[in-house]
């Protein structure tokens, strides 16, 4: 369980750093770019990608993921800044609903009763999380902010679907795919940065690299410890799956509430409880 705990801590640490970025005037986009540079190095050191198998790799899928990962990271950063860690992390974890729906509609897998219940509970949880309390000062709801958690939910749901498809490709190992995708994400993001600097829409600063590397260590740690947890508990994948997702929701809620004094309504808190219930139901459904 120590690997699950470390993976949860790394995942929440990413959200905390994205939350702190505004306070310390960090350009989040540049931090995300350099995050991938250190992730490439760490993947090479710890996961030992087999580059000889890359000629058999699905290049189009790599390219799409190479774009979606930094884009999704940026959406998370905006969501954390606007609506907080609590609801952003929960929305990201609930994105697991999308692969379940994709398995049924795209890959002809059977939906069991428990999976249907888990999906229904999860969708209800998302709806409750998205409900923004009324601003008492002007009696309005800032509906535009809902786009961020919805973006997190959809983007990482698609990413999850694509990664699950890559995981079943026997010709290329998952670490090799991850290594290639990180390189593509870094190159595409770097091109974007060069354009922004040349057009004076962004200003390069060395401290963004340092922040990005710290962010990258936490981001990679989340993946590494999650993989190690699955290896250590190979006979109980549903336990790893549920403990990881519930852990991130719970620790993210604590971090957002106590470190940043984030406000949630009773409706949002009900959504968090339903999100945990949905994860437990879906984890159970995957073993029955």
Legacy VTK file of the C-alpha trace (Angstrom):
# vtk DataFile Version 3.0
C-alpha trace
ASCII
DATASET POLYDATA
POINTS 288 float
0.000 0.000 0.000
2.999 2.298 0.382
3.215 2.664 -3.412
-0.443 3.690 -3.599
0.102 6.234 -0.826
3.143 7.688 -2.618
1.272 7.795 -5.935
-1.634 9.632 -4.305
0.734 12.121 -2.661
2.497 12.812 -5.968
-0.809 13.306 -7.779
-2.118 15.779 -5.201
1.305 17.491 -5.077
0.916 18.301 -8.781
-2.398 20.041 -8.085
-0.920 21.911 -5.114
1.987 23.200 -7.235
-0.392 24.292 -9.989
-2.393 26.134 -7.348
0.759 27.837 -6.023
1.938 28.816 -9.506
-0.226 31.941 -9.585
0.937 33.021 -6.127
4.583 32.943 -7.242
3.914 34.380 -10.724
4.882 31.192 -12.535
4.007 30.841 -16.218
2.144 27.525 -16.003
2.502 26.788 -19.709
6.291 27.023 -19.509
6.338 24.934 -16.319
4.314 22.235 -18.080
6.783 22.227 -20.983
9.816 21.668 -18.739
7.879 19.108 -16.731
8.041 16.868 -19.803
11.787 17.336 -20.195
12.468 15.806 -16.769
9.746 13.182 -17.293
11.598 11.980 -20.407
14.826 11.546 -18.417
13.114 9.785 -15.499
11.216 7.452 -17.830
14.508 6.496 -19.477
16.175 5.837 -16.099
13.406 4.027 -14.226
11.153 2.419 -16.848
13.793 1.344 -19.393
11.938 1.923 -22.688
12.799 -0.442 -25.546
13.393 1.872 -28.468
13.941 -0.967 -30.914
10.198 -1.661 -30.918
9.206 1.873 -31.946
8.938 1.084 -35.699
5.839 -0.971 -34.789
4.320 1.868 -32.774
0.987 3.550 -33.646
2.435 6.958 -34.530
-0.948 8.668 -34.973
-2.031 7.702 -31.451
1.283 8.950 -30.078
0.837 12.275 -31.867
-2.697 12.756 -30.538
-1.617 11.935 -26.979
1.451 14.134 -27.379
-0.940 17.022 -27.970
-3.648 16.040 -25.452
-1.334 15.552 -22.466
0.052 19.115 -22.286
-3.349 20.507 -23.312
-5.012 18.543 -20.520
-2.313 19.619 -18.066
-3.005 23.239 -18.956
-6.761 22.738 -18.493
-6.103 21.210 -15.063
-3.957 24.216 -14.132
-6.737 26.610 -15.154
-9.358 24.525 -13.354
-7.304 24.356 -10.142
-6.821 28.119 -10.285
-10.508 28.900 -10.916
-12.513 26.256 -9.007
-9.865 24.723 -6.754
-8.139 21.413 -6.088
-11.121 19.632 -4.543
-13.449 19.659 -7.523
-10.697 19.500 -10.154
-9.102 16.328 -8.751
-12.509 14.717 -8.316
-13.507 15.584 -11.899
-10.241 14.104 -13.176
-10.768 10.857 -11.265
-14.355 10.568 -12.464
-13.097 10.672 -16.056
-12.799 6.877 -15.689
-16.475 6.807 -16.702
-15.554 7.676 -20.296
-13.409 4.546 -20.894
-16.286 2.415 -19.591
-18.683 4.041 -22.046
-16.106 3.735 -24.835
-15.689 0.029 -24.077
-19.427 -0.454 -24.640
-20.043 1.846 -27.616
-16.728 1.469 -29.470
-15.291 -1.913 -28.484
-18.477 -3.954 -27.983
-17.762 -4.935 -24.394
-20.664 -5.965 -22.215
-21.946 -3.490 -19.646
-22.875 -5.277 -16.442
-25.459 -4.019 -13.973
-22.743 -2.876 -11.574
-20.923 -0.961 -14.303
-24.151 0.774 -15.281
-24.831 1.681 -11.662
-21.252 2.949 -11.256
-21.555 5.082 -14.403
-24.918 6.497 -13.283
-23.595 7.338 -9.805
-20.472 8.863 -11.347
-22.442 11.063 -13.746
-24.617 12.257 -10.867
-21.447 13.010 -8.886
-20.085 15.110 -11.772
-23.332 17.089 -11.960
-23.267 17.804 -8.213
-19.598 18.810 -8.350
-20.281 21.287 -11.145
-22.981 23.145 -9.255
-21.454 26.462 -8.261
-22.776 28.125 -5.096
-24.551 31.440 -5.660
-22.301 34.479 -5.224
-24.091 36.209 -2.346
-22.641 39.598 -3.282
-24.369 39.767 -6.674
-26.631 36.724 -6.541
-25.296 35.111 -9.726
-23.620 31.875 -10.652
-20.359 31.983 -12.601
-21.380 29.356 -15.135
-18.344 29.980 -17.355
-16.104 28.348 -14.768
-17.873 25.025 -15.365
-16.002 24.667 -18.647
-12.756 23.893 -16.812
-13.806 20.781 -14.826
-15.835 19.603 -17.838
-12.689 20.020 -19.940
-10.668 18.032 -17.380
-13.310 15.296 -17.310
-13.524 14.920 -21.106
-9.830 15.374 -21.946
-8.531 12.868 -19.430
-11.334 10.458 -20.256
-10.124 10.443 -23.881
-6.496 10.140 -22.740
-7.449 7.167 -20.561
-9.206 5.456 -23.494
-6.155 5.901 -25.720
-3.688 4.727 -23.077
-5.785 1.623 -22.432
-5.661 0.851 -26.135
-1.887 1.281 -26.149
-1.511 -1.017 -23.129
-2.855 -4.007 -25.096
-0.361 -3.580 -27.956
2.136 -6.403 -27.439
4.717 -5.191 -29.949
5.503 -2.036 -27.948
5.808 -1.923 -24.153
3.879 0.704 -22.204
7.074 2.435 -20.924
8.277 2.717 -24.531
4.983 4.291 -25.595
5.084 6.653 -22.617
8.657 7.690 -23.445
7.774 8.461 -27.084
4.614 10.371 -26.108
6.539 12.495 -23.599
9.066 13.413 -26.295
6.288 14.415 -28.697
4.538 16.425 -25.965
7.800 18.208 -25.120
8.647 19.014 -28.754
5.146 20.274 -29.608
5.025 22.405 -26.451
8.514 23.755 -27.111
7.477 24.819 -30.607
4.530 26.641 -29.054
6.850 28.365 -26.581
9.253 29.488 -29.329
6.339 31.003 -31.213
5.038 32.814 -28.126
8.480 34.181 -27.251
9.152 35.336 -30.823
5.763 37.088 -30.969
6.394 38.522 -27.476
3.309 36.834 -26.042
5.496 35.149 -23.411
8.803 35.877 -21.711
11.261 33.088 -20.995
12.642 32.873 -17.448
15.022 30.284 -16.021
13.008 29.860 -12.835
10.168 28.374 -14.848
12.464 25.482 -15.713
13.164 24.751 -12.033
9.471 24.844 -11.164
8.701 22.660 -14.184
11.267 20.063 -13.133
9.785 19.832 -9.638
6.358 19.498 -11.231
7.718 16.805 -13.562
9.194 14.784 -10.701
5.812 14.736 -8.951
3.976 13.970 -12.191
6.320 11.090 -13.043
6.272 9.850 -9.438
2.512 9.490 -9.677
2.885 7.194 -12.710
5.909 5.264 -11.415
4.409 4.453 -8.007
1.075 3.526 -9.621
2.880 1.026 -11.868
4.850 -0.335 -8.896
1.616 -0.690 -6.912
0.088 -2.788 -9.692
3.221 -4.976 -9.790
3.248 -5.407 -6.003
-0.486 -6.207 -5.927
-0.779 -7.999 -9.252
-3.598 -10.213 -7.976
-5.676 -7.262 -6.759
-5.779 -4.672 -9.571
-9.229 -3.439 -8.496
-7.852 -2.645 -5.028
-5.076 -0.546 -6.558
-7.533 1.137 -8.917
-10.074 2.040 -6.230
-7.534 2.959 -3.541
-5.694 5.263 -5.941
-8.775 7.125 -7.145
-10.439 7.360 -3.750
-7.125 8.386 -2.186
-6.648 11.263 -4.629
-10.208 12.487 -4.066
-9.836 12.275 -0.273
-6.335 13.788 0.007
-7.162 16.404 -2.630
-10.217 17.399 -0.624
-8.149 17.718 2.553
-5.447 19.733 0.783
-7.920 22.087 -0.853
-9.939 22.581 2.324
-7.174 23.014 4.887
-4.273 24.436 2.848
-6.192 26.778 0.577
-9.513 27.232 2.444
-11.507 26.243 -0.645
-15.250 26.541 -0.224
-17.608 23.751 -1.218
-21.367 23.631 -0.831
-23.202 20.703 0.716
-24.177 19.735 -2.833
-20.493 19.600 -3.864
-19.643 17.533 -0.802
-22.431 15.114 -1.682
-20.873 14.897 -5.156
-17.500 13.987 -3.622
-19.104 11.184 -1.575
-20.901 9.901 -4.664
-17.629 10.032 -6.608
-16.018 7.757 -4.018
-19.049 5.447 -4.193
-18.831 5.369 -8.008
-15.140 4.384 -7.897
-15.891 1.568 -5.429
-18.798 0.260 -7.518
-16.782 0.366 -10.772
-13.808 -1.359 -9.079
-16.144 -4.099 -7.839
-17.738 -4.422 -11.271
-14.358 -5.033 -12.915
-13.822 -8.189 -10.859
-17.370 -9.615 -11.081
LINES 1 289
288 0 1 2 3 4 5 6 7 8 9 10 11 12 13 14 15 16 17 18 19 20 21 22 23 24 25 26 27 28 29 30 31 32 33 34 35 36 37 38 39 40 41 42 43 44 45 46 47 48 49 50 51 52 53 54 55 56 57 58 59 60 61 62 63 64 65 66 67 68 69 70 71 72 73 74 75 76 77 78 79 80 81 82 83 84 85 86 87 88 89 90 91 92 93 94 95 96 97 98 99 100 101 102 103 104 105 106 107 108 109 110 111 112 113 114 115 116 117 118 119 120 121 122 123 124 125 126 127 128 129 130 131 132 133 134 135 136 137 138 139 140 141 142 143 144 145 146 147 148 149 150 151 152 153 154 155 156 157 158 159 160 161 162 163 164 165 166 167 168 169 170 171 172 173 174 175 176 177 178 179 180 181 182 183 184 185 186 187 188 189 190 191 192 193 194 195 196 197 198 199 200 201 202 203 204 205 206 207 208 209 210 211 212 213 214 215 216 217 218 219 220 221 222 223 224 225 226 227 228 229 230 231 232 233 234 235 236 237 238 239 240 241 242 243 244 245 246 247 248 249 250 251 252 253 254 255 256 257 258 259 260 261 262 263 264 265 266 267 268 269 270 271 272 273 274 275 276 277 278 279 280 281 282 283 284 285 286 287
